[in-house]
Amino acid sequence: MIKILLSSRLGDRRWTQADLARKTGIRPTTISELYHEMVERVNLEHLDLICEALDCDLSNLIVYVPNKEPKIVHTINGSPKPKDI
C-alpha cells in the first residue's frame, strides 16, 4: 500500500494545511484529501509543489508499505494477475 506522509511533514514544520495551500496554490480540499490519505490518484504537479514548499524529497512524502495480503496472485505459468476484488 502507498502511504502519504503529508500530516507528518506538516507537523515537523508546524504548518497547517491552510499554510501549505497558501504556499503552493493547491486547493485546500486537495491538501485535505492528501493529508487524510483519502486520494486514489495524485497530481504530479501537486507533488512537485508540495516537495518544493516543504523542501523535501518525494521519498519523504510517499512511501510503499507491503500489503498484509497480496493483491496480485501468480498463476501456474508464473505470470502475475490482479487478485479478484
N, CA, C and O atoms as a MOPAC input file, in Angstrom:
PM7 MOZYME 1SCF
protein

 N      0.83600 1    -1.16100 1     0.00000 1
 C      0.00000 1     0.00000 1     0.00000 1
 C      0.89500 1     1.24300 1     0.00000 1
 O      2.02800 1     1.20800 1     0.48000 1
 N      0.39200 1     2.28200 1    -0.51900 1
 C      1.10900 1     3.55200 1    -0.56800 1
 C      0.63100 1     4.42500 1     0.59400 1
 O     -0.57000 1     4.61600 1     0.78300 1
 N      1.57100 1     4.94600 1     1.36000 1
 C      1.25000 1     5.83500 1     2.48300 1
 C      1.69500 1     7.25000 1     2.12700 1
 O      2.79800 1     7.45500 1     1.61900 1
 N      0.84100 1     8.20400 1     2.39400 1
 C      1.16500 1     9.61100 1     2.18800 1
 C      1.48400 1    10.20300 1     3.55400 1
 O      0.65500 1    10.15600 1     4.46300 1
 N      2.66000 1    10.74900 1     3.69700 1
 C      3.14200 1    11.23500 1     4.98600 1
 C      3.00200 1    12.74400 1     5.15400 1
 O      3.76300 1    13.36500 1     5.89700 1
 N      2.03700 1    13.32600 1     4.46800 1
 C      1.87700 1    14.77800 1     4.49400 1
 C      1.59700 1    15.28200 1     5.90900 1
 O      2.12200 1    16.32300 1     6.30400 1
 N      0.78600 1    14.56900 1     6.66900 1
 C      0.47500 1    15.03400 1     8.02800 1
 C      1.74000 1    15.10300 1     8.88300 1
 O      1.91100 1    16.04000 1     9.66200 1
 N      2.62000 1    14.12100 1     8.74000 1
 C      3.88800 1    14.12900 1     9.49100 1
 C      4.79400 1    15.26800 1     9.04700 1
 O      5.40100 1    15.94700 1     9.87500 1
 N      4.88300 1    15.47700 1     7.73000 1
 C      5.75500 1    16.53700 1     7.22200 1
 C      5.25800 1    17.90500 1     7.67400 1
 O      6.05800 1    18.76000 1     8.05500 1
 N      3.95100 1    18.11600 1     7.63500 1
 C      3.41900 1    19.39900 1     8.09800 1
 C      3.65000 1    19.55700 1     9.59900 1
 O      3.98700 1    20.64500 1    10.06600 1
 N      3.47300 1    18.48500 1    10.34600 1
 C      3.72400 1    18.53100 1    11.78100 1
 C      5.17100 1    18.86900 1    12.09900 1
 O      5.44600 1    19.63000 1    13.02700 1
 N      6.10500 1    18.29700 1    11.32200 1
 C      7.53000 1    18.58100 1    11.51900 1
 C      7.81600 1    20.07400 1    11.38200 1
 O      8.64300 1    20.62600 1    12.10800 1
 N      7.12900 1    20.71800 1    10.44900 1
 C      7.33500 1    22.14300 1    10.18900 1
 C      6.39800 1    23.04000 1    10.99200 1
 O      6.53600 1    24.26300 1    10.99200 1
 N      5.44200 1    22.41100 1    11.67400 1
 C      4.41700 1    23.14600 1    12.41600 1
 C      3.58700 1    24.04200 1    11.48700 1
 O      3.25000 1    25.18000 1    11.81200 1
 N      3.27600 1    23.47400 1    10.31900 1
 C      2.42900 1    24.15200 1     9.34600 1
 C      1.03700 1    23.55800 1     9.40100 1
 O      0.86200 1    22.39100 1     9.75000 1
 N      0.05600 1    24.36000 1     9.05700 1
 C     -1.30300 1    23.86100 1     8.90000 1
 C     -1.52000 1    23.50000 1     7.43200 1
 O     -0.70900 1    23.82500 1     6.56400 1
 N     -2.62300 1    22.82900 1     7.18500 1
 C     -2.98900 1    22.54400 1     5.79600 1
 C     -3.19300 1    23.85400 1     5.04500 1
 O     -2.82600 1    23.96700 1     3.87500 1
 N     -3.77300 1    24.83600 1     5.71100 1
 C     -4.00700 1    26.14200 1     5.07900 1
 C     -2.68700 1    26.81600 1     4.71700 1
 O     -2.59200 1    27.45400 1     3.66900 1
 N     -1.66200 1    26.68400 1     5.56900 1
 C     -0.33900 1    27.24300 1     5.25000 1
 C      0.18100 1    26.64500 1     3.94400 1
 O      0.66700 1    27.35800 1     3.06600 1
 N      0.06800 1    25.32500 1     3.83600 1
 C      0.56400 1    24.65500 1     2.63000 1
 C     -0.24500 1    25.06200 1     1.40800 1
 O      0.31900 1    25.27500 1     0.33400 1
 N     -1.54000 1    25.17200 1     1.55700 1
 C     -2.39000 1    25.58600 1     0.43500 1
 C     -1.99300 1    26.98500 1    -0.05300 1
 O     -1.91300 1    27.22900 1    -1.25700 1
 N     -1.74600 1    27.90000 1     0.89200 1
 C     -1.33600 1    29.26100 1     0.50900 1
 C      0.01500 1    29.26100 1    -0.19400 1
 O      0.19500 1    29.96400 1    -1.18800 1
 N      0.95300 1    28.48800 1     0.30600 1
 C      2.30800 1    28.48500 1    -0.25700 1
 C      2.38500 1    27.81300 1    -1.62600 1
 O      3.23700 1    28.16400 1    -2.44200 1
 N      1.49500 1    26.84400 1    -1.88200 1
 C      1.56200 1    26.09000 1    -3.13200 1
 C      0.52300 1    26.49800 1    -4.15700 1
 O      0.70400 1    26.25300 1    -5.35000 1
 N     -0.56500 1    27.12100 1    -3.71300 1
 C     -1.66400 1    27.44100 1    -4.62300 1
 C     -2.56800 1    26.24300 1    -4.88600 1
 O     -3.45000 1    26.31000 1    -5.74200 1
 N     -2.36000 1    25.15400 1    -4.16300 1
 C     -3.21100 1    23.97200 1    -4.30300 1
 C     -4.46700 1    24.18600 1    -3.47000 1
 O     -4.39700 1    24.70500 1    -2.35600 1
 N     -5.62100 1    23.78700 1    -4.01100 1
 C     -6.89000 1    23.96900 1    -3.30200 1
 C     -6.84100 1    23.32200 1    -1.91000 1
 O     -6.30800 1    22.22200 1    -1.76800 1
 N     -7.37400 1    23.96700 1    -0.90900 1
 C     -7.40100 1    23.39100 1     0.44000 1
 C     -8.05100 1    22.00900 1     0.50600 1
 O     -7.62000 1    21.15600 1     1.28100 1
 N     -9.08600 1    21.78700 1    -0.30700 1
 C     -9.74200 1    20.47900 1    -0.33900 1
 C     -8.77600 1    19.39200 1    -0.79700 1
 O     -8.76900 1    18.29000 1    -0.24800 1
 N     -7.96600 1    19.70100 1    -1.79600 1
 C     -6.98600 1    18.74400 1    -2.29800 1
 C     -5.93500 1    18.45200 1    -1.23700 1
 O     -5.55600 1    17.29800 1    -1.03700 1
 N     -5.46400 1    19.49000 1    -0.55700 1
 C     -4.48700 1    19.31200 1     0.52200 1
 C     -5.09000 1    18.42200 1     1.60700 1
 O     -4.42200 1    17.51700 1     2.10600 1
 N     -6.33500 1    18.66800 1     1.97100 1
 C     -7.01100 1    17.88100 1     2.99800 1
 C     -7.11700 1    16.41400 1     2.60100 1
 O     -6.89200 1    15.52900 1     3.42600 1
 N     -7.45400 1    16.15500 1     1.35500 1
 C     -7.57400 1    14.76600 1     0.88500 1
 C     -6.22700 1    14.05000 1     0.93600 1
 O     -6.16300 1    12.87300 1     1.28900 1
 N     -5.16000 1    14.75100 1     0.58900 1
 C     -3.82500 1    14.16000 1     0.69300 1
 C     -3.44800 1    13.95400 1     2.15700 1
 O     -2.92300 1    12.90200 1     2.52200 1
 N     -3.71100 1    14.93600 1     2.98200 1
 C     -3.38600 1    14.90500 1     4.39800 1
 C     -4.04100 1    13.70500 1     5.08500 1
 O     -3.41700 1    13.03000 1     5.90400 1
 N     -5.30200 1    13.44900 1     4.74400 1
 C     -6.05600 1    12.35400 1     5.34900 1
 C     -5.96100 1    11.05100 1     4.56100 1
 O     -6.65500 1    10.08500 1     4.87800 1
 N     -5.10700 1    11.01700 1     3.53700 1
 C     -4.87500 1     9.83400 1     2.69300 1
 C     -6.17800 1     9.29900 1     2.10300 1
 O     -6.43400 1     8.09500 1     2.11600 1
 N     -6.98600 1    10.20600 1     1.59100 1
 C     -8.27100 1     9.84300 1     1.00500 1
 C     -8.24500 1     9.90400 1    -0.52500 1
 O     -9.30200 1     9.92500 1    -1.15600 1
 N     -7.06900 1     9.93200 1    -1.12000 1
 C     -6.96600 1    10.03600 1    -2.57100 1
 C     -6.62300 1     8.68900 1    -3.18900 1
 O     -5.93400 1     7.86900 1    -2.58200 1
 N     -7.10800 1     8.47600 1    -4.39200 1
 C     -6.74200 1     7.28700 1    -5.14900 1
 C     -5.73800 1     7.64200 1    -6.24200 1
 O     -4.98700 1     6.78700 1    -6.71100 1
 N     -5.73400 1     8.90100 1    -6.63600 1
 C     -4.80700 1     9.38000 1    -7.66600 1
 C     -4.18400 1    10.68000 1    -7.16900 1
 O     -4.80300 1    11.44400 1    -6.42900 1
 N     -2.95600 1    10.90700 1    -7.59000 1
 C     -2.29800 1    12.15200 1    -7.21600 1
 C     -1.81300 1    12.86600 1    -8.46600 1
 O     -1.45600 1    12.23600 1    -9.46200 1
 N     -1.80800 1    14.16500 1    -8.39700 1
 C     -1.34300 1    15.00900 1    -9.47700 1
 C      0.16200 1    15.22100 1    -9.27600 1
 O      0.58200 1    15.69100 1    -8.21800 1
 N      0.96800 1    14.88100 1   -10.27200 1
 C      2.41900 1    15.00500 1   -10.14900 1
 C      2.85600 1    16.44600 1    -9.93500 1
 O      3.82800 1    16.69900 1    -9.22400 1
 N      2.16200 1    17.37600 1   -10.53200 1
 C      2.48400 1    18.79700 1   -10.33400 1
 C      2.25900 1    19.19000 1    -8.87400 1
 O      3.03600 1    19.95700 1    -8.30500 1
 N      1.20000 1    18.66500 1    -8.27700 1
 C      0.94200 1    18.94200 1    -6.86200 1
 C      2.05800 1    18.38100 1    -5.99000 1
 O      2.52600 1    19.04900 1    -5.06800 1
 N      2.48300 1    17.15300 1    -6.28100 1
 C      3.58200 1    16.56200 1    -5.51500 1
 C      4.84400 1    17.40300 1    -5.64800 1
 O      5.56600 1    17.60800 1    -4.67300 1
 N      5.10500 1    17.88400 1    -6.85000 1
 C      6.27900 1    18.72600 1    -7.09000 1
 C      6.19500 1    20.00500 1    -6.25300 1
 O      7.17200 1    20.39400 1    -5.61100 1
 N      5.04200 1    20.65000 1    -6.25900 1
 C      4.85600 1    21.88000 1    -5.48600 1
 C      4.99400 1    21.63300 1    -3.98500 1
 O      5.61000 1    22.42400 1    -3.27100 1
 N      4.42100 1    20.53700 1    -3.51900 1
 C      4.49100 1    20.21600 1    -2.09200 1
 C      5.92700 1    19.92300 1    -1.67700 1
 O      6.38400 1    20.40700 1    -0.64100 1
 N      6.64300 1    19.13600 1    -2.47700 1
 C      8.04700 1    18.84500 1    -2.15700 1
 C      8.87900 1    20.12600 1    -2.13900 1
 O      9.74100 1    20.29500 1    -1.27700 1
 N      8.62600 1    21.01800 1    -3.07700 1
 C      9.35600 1    22.28500 1    -3.11100 1
 C      9.03100 1    23.13300 1    -1.87600 1
 O      9.92800 1    23.69400 1    -1.24700 1
 N      7.75700 1    23.21800 1    -1.54100 1
 C      7.35300 1    24.03700 1    -0.39300 1
 C      7.89900 1    23.48100 1     0.91900 1
 O      8.30000 1    24.24300 1     1.79900 1
 N      7.91500 1    22.15500 1     1.05000 1
 C      8.37400 1    21.52600 1     2.28300 1
 C      9.87100 1    21.22800 1     2.25800 1
 O     10.43100 1    20.72500 1     3.23300 1
 N     10.50800 1    21.54400 1     1.13500 1
 C     11.94600 1    21.29600 1     0.96900 1
 C     12.27800 1    19.84100 1     1.32400 1
 O     13.13200 1    19.55900 1     2.16500 1
 N     11.56400 1    18.92600 1     0.64400 1
 C     11.77800 1    17.50400 1     0.90500 1
 C     11.80500 1    16.72800 1    -0.39900 1
 O     11.42700 1    17.24300 1    -1.45200 1
 N     12.25200 1    15.49200 1    -0.31800 1
 C     12.22600 1    14.58500 1    -1.46000 1
 C     10.89300 1    13.85700 1    -1.48100 1
 O     10.21600 1    13.76400 1    -0.45800 1
 N     10.52000 1    13.34900 1    -2.62800 1
 C      9.28200 1    12.59100 1    -2.75200 1
 C      9.27100 1    11.39900 1    -1.79000 1
 O      8.22000 1    11.02700 1    -1.26900 1
 N     10.43700 1    10.80800 1    -1.56000 1
 C     10.52400 1     9.66000 1    -0.64900 1
 C     10.24300 1    10.05700 1     0.80300 1
 O      9.99300 1     9.18800 1     1.63800 1
 N     10.27800 1    11.34900 1     1.11500 1
 C      9.91200 1    11.83200 1     2.45200 1
 C      8.41000 1    12.07800 1     2.56000 1
 O      7.88800 1    12.32100 1     3.64900 1
 N      7.72900 1    12.01400 1     1.43600 1
 C      6.31400 1    12.33300 1     1.36900 1
 C      5.44200 1    11.11200 1     1.09800 1
 O      4.32400 1    11.00900 1     1.60300 1
 N      5.96900 1    10.19000 1     0.29600 1
 C      5.21700 1     8.99500 1    -0.08800 1
 C      6.11000 1     7.77700 1     0.10500 1
 O      7.26400 1     7.77000 1    -0.32500 1
 N      5.57200 1     6.75000 1     0.75200 1
 C      6.33100 1     5.51500 1     0.95600 1
 C      5.46400 1     4.31100 1     0.60400 1
 O      4.23500 1     4.37000 1     0.65000 1
 N      6.13500 1     3.22700 1     0.25300 1
 C      5.46300 1     1.96200 1    -0.02800 1
 C      5.57700 1     1.06800 1     1.19200 1
 O      6.67500 1     0.83100 1     1.69700 1
 N      4.44700 1     0.57500 1     1.66300 1
 C      4.39900 1    -0.37700 1     2.76600 1
 C      3.79200 1    -1.65400 1     2.19600 1
 O      2.67100 1    -1.62200 1     1.68800 1
 N      4.50600 1    -2.77800 1     2.26700 1
 C      3.95600 1    -4.01700 1     1.69200 1
 C      2.56900 1    -4.34300 1     2.26400 1
 O      2.31000 1    -4.15100 1     3.45200 1
 N      1.70200 1    -4.82900 1     1.40500 1
 C      0.35400 1    -5.21100 1     1.80600 1
 C      0.40100 1    -6.45900 1     2.68300 1
 O      1.20800 1    -7.35700 1     2.44400 1
 N     -0.45800 1    -6.51800 1     3.69300 1
 C     -0.52200 1    -7.70500 1     4.55100 1
 C     -0.98300 1    -8.91000 1     3.75600 1
 O     -0.51900 1   -10.03100 1     3.96300 1
 N     -1.90000 1    -8.65800 1     2.84700 1
 C     -2.39500 1    -9.71000 1     1.97200 1
 C     -2.11100 1    -9.28300 1     0.53100 1
 O     -2.52900 1    -8.19800 1     0.12700 1
 N     -1.40800 1   -10.11200 1    -0.25900 1
 C     -1.06300 1    -9.71200 1    -1.63000 1
 C     -2.29400 1    -9.39600 1    -2.46800 1
 O     -3.33900 1   -10.03400 1    -2.33500 1
 N     -2.14800 1    -8.40200 1    -3.33100 1
 C     -3.23000 1    -8.04600 1    -4.25300 1
 C     -3.04000 1    -8.71800 1    -5.60900 1
 O     -3.93600 1    -8.69200 1    -6.45300 1
 N     -1.86800 1    -9.32000 1    -5.81400 1
 C     -1.55900 1    -9.99100 1    -7.07400 1
 C     -1.35500 1   -11.47300 1    -6.78000 1
 O     -0.62100 1   -11.84600 1    -5.86500 1
 N     -2.01500 1   -12.30200 1    -7.56900 1
 C     -1.87100 1   -13.74800 1    -7.45100 1
 C     -1.08800 1   -14.22700 1    -8.66100 1
 O     -1.39200 1   -13.84400 1    -9.79100 1
 N     -0.08300 1   -15.06300 1    -8.43200 1
 C      0.69900 1   -15.60200 1    -9.54600 1
 C      0.03400 1   -16.88000 1   -10.05900 1
 O     -0.36200 1   -17.74500 1    -9.27900 1
 N     -0.08000 1   -16.98000 1   -11.36800 1
 C     -0.70900 1   -18.14400 1   -11.98400 1
 C      0.29300 1   -19.28000 1   -12.10200 1
 O      1.46700 1   -19.11400 1   -11.77000 1
 N     -0.16100 1   -20.42600 1   -12.57100 1
 C      0.69900 1   -21.60900 1   -12.70200 1
 C      1.90800 1   -21.32400 1   -13.58800 1
 O      3.00600 1   -21.79200 1   -13.28600 1
 N      1.73800 1   -20.57500 1   -14.66100 1
 C      2.86800 1   -20.27900 1   -15.55600 1
 C      3.75600 1   -19.15300 1   -15.02100 1
 O      4.72500 1   -18.75400 1   -15.66700 1
 N      3.41300 1   -18.64600 1   -13.83100 1
 C      4.25900 1   -17.64600 1   -13.19300 1
 C      3.93000 1   -16.21100 1   -13.49800 1
 O      4.49100 1   -15.29800 1   -12.89100 1
 N      3.01500 1   -15.99500 1   -14.44700 1
 C      2.68000 1   -14.60500 1   -14.75900 1
 C      1.68800 1   -14.05900 1   -13.73600 1
 O      0.74900 1   -14.75000 1   -13.34100 1
 N      1.90200 1   -12.81000 1   -13.31100 1
 C      1.01700 1   -12.22500 1   -12.29400 1
 C     -0.32000 1   -11.79600 1   -12.87400 1
 O     -0.40700 1   -11.42000 1   -14.04300 1
 N     -1.34200 1   -11.85300 1   -12.06800 1
 C     -2.63800 1   -11.29300 1   -12.44800 1
 C     -3.25300 1   -10.66900 1   -11.20500 1
 O     -3.02000 1   -11.15100 1   -10.09700 1
 N     -4.03100 1    -9.61000 1   -11.36700 1
 C     -4.64500 1    -8.96800 1   -10.20800 1
 C     -5.58000 1    -9.93300 1    -9.49500 1
 O     -6.28100 1   -10.72000 1   -10.13100 1
 N     -5.58300 1    -9.86600 1    -8.18000 1
 C     -6.47800 1   -10.69100 1    -7.37300 1
 C     -7.89800 1   -10.17700 1    -7.52700 1
 O     -8.11900 1    -8.96700 1    -7.57900 1
 N     -8.85900 1   -11.08100 1    -7.60000 1
 C    -10.27500 1   -10.67900 1    -7.70300 1
 C    -10.65800 1    -9.91700 1    -6.44600 1
 O    -10.31600 1   -10.31000 1    -5.33100 1
 N    -11.37100 1    -8.82400 1    -6.64800 1
 C    -11.76400 1    -7.98600 1    -5.51200 1
 C    -13.14800 1    -8.35500 1    -5.05200 1
 O    -13.66100 1    -7.76300 1    -4.10300 1

